Amino acid sequence: MTRFTRQLAALALGLVILAFAKPALAQSIIKQPGNHPNYSFEAEPHLLIGLWGIPGPGDDTGLGAGFRGSVVIVDNGFVRTINNSVAISFGIDWMNFDDNDDFVWLPVAMQWNFWLSPNWSVLGEPGLALRFNDDRFRDDVDLDFVFYAGGRYHFSDTVSLTMRLGWPSAFSLGVSFFM
């Protein structure tokens, strides 16, 4: 088969696929207050990647794990005309850095959720965290401001893939269980 014949076959296949393809229809539920999973607690184990500017360690990259628990306090959140909820989120994050520094954070944050579609929601989390640093030279305990923004892909009303990025400079990837 010549190169021209392969390209022509690929073009024909593409045109056939386009001819029979159906448009993607995403159902927006942001303007439907309360149209989200009915849950009172979210449990989220996650993995962590430390990125930049972690307060304290000599090396700015690290790996770790953590857990978040979130208790819904307002089912239809601060803006009554959109689909949102508010929870108190608490947890533990542990990270180890290349220079063998271990950091532990105990965050407590307000989690504001926005339900965009049956499969997607986004969140913002401002709060505070106790940070414990145990390295070779010092033992520290500090209070840090934390802010995270994230998104969830909902496989069902009870399970989602949760991604979060924020300060203190970490990316988390976990699975949320809505109970």
ZAKOLPA-855444 format. One line per 3 residues: for each residue x, y, z of C-alpha. Coordinates in steps of 0.2 Angstrom, whole numbers, m for minus. Example, Ala and Ser with C-alpha at 12.3 -4.5 7.8 and 13.67 -1.06 7.14 Angstrom:
% ZAKOLPA-855444
62,m22,39; 68,m5,36
% end
This chain:
% ZAKOLPA-855444
0,0,0; 7,17,m5; 8,32,6
m5,41,m4; m17,26,m3; m15,25,16
m19,43,18; m34,42,6; m40,27,17
m38,36,33; m47,51,26; m61,40,20
m62,32,37; m63,49,45; m77,55,34
m87,39,38; m84,41,57; m90,60,56
m105,55,45; m112,43,59; m105,52,74
m118,60,86; m115,76,95; m109,76,113
m123,82,124; m117,88,141; m131,92,153
m128,107,163; m135,106,181; m127,122,188
m143,132,188; m153,118,197; m150,120,215
m149,104,225; m147,93,210; m132,84,216
m129,67,225; m137,67,242; m123,64,255
m117,70,272; m99,64,272; m86,62,259
m71,51,262; m56,54,250; m39,44,251
m26,52,240; m9,52,233; 2,68,234
15,76,223; 24,91,231; 27,104,218
35,121,221; 38,133,236; 34,120,250
37,130,266; 53,124,274; 61,110,265
78,112,255; 71,102,240; 54,108,233
48,91,226; 41,77,236; 29,62,236
16,57,249; m1,52,253; m16,58,263
m34,58,268; m48,71,268; m65,69,276
m78,82,272; m94,85,282; m108,94,273
m115,109,283; m125,117,270; m133,106,256
m139,121,245; m124,133,248; m121,151,249
m129,156,232; m147,149,232; m149,151,213
m135,139,208; m131,120,212; m118,122,226
m115,115,243; m103,119,258; m93,107,269
m80,107,282; m65,97,276; m52,90,288
m38,78,285; m19,73,285; m6,74,272
11,67,273; 25,71,261; 43,65,260
56,75,250; 72,70,242; 83,76,256
73,65,268; 63,79,276; 46,73,281
31,85,282; 14,82,289; 0,94,287
m17,93,297; m28,104,286; m45,111,291
m54,120,277; m71,126,271; m75,116,255
m86,125,243; m93,113,229; m101,118,213
m110,104,203; m108,108,185; m115,92,177
m120,75,182; m102,69,180; m92,85,185
m90,96,200; m77,108,206; m72,114,223
m62,128,232; m55,125,249; m48,140,260
m42,136,277; m28,133,289; m16,118,293
m4,113,306; 12,109,298; 24,97,307
42,96,300; 54,82,306; 71,84,298
89,81,304; 91,98,311; 75,104,319
58,99,324; 45,112,319; 26,115,321
19,130,311; 2,136,306; 0,138,287
m14,146,277; m20,133,264; m30,135,248
m35,122,236; m45,121,220; m50,105,212
m62,95,201; m71,79,202; m76,66,189
m91,57,196; m92,39,190; m108,38,200
m118,46,214; m106,38,227; m89,38,219
m78,50,210; m60,53,204; m54,69,214
m40,81,208; m34,95,219; m20,108,216
m15,122,228; m5,129,243; 5,122,251
10,118,233; 4,100,231; m6,91,218
m17,77,224; m26,63,215; m38,52,225
m55,43,225; m70,51,234; m83,40,242
m100,50,245; m109,43,260
% end
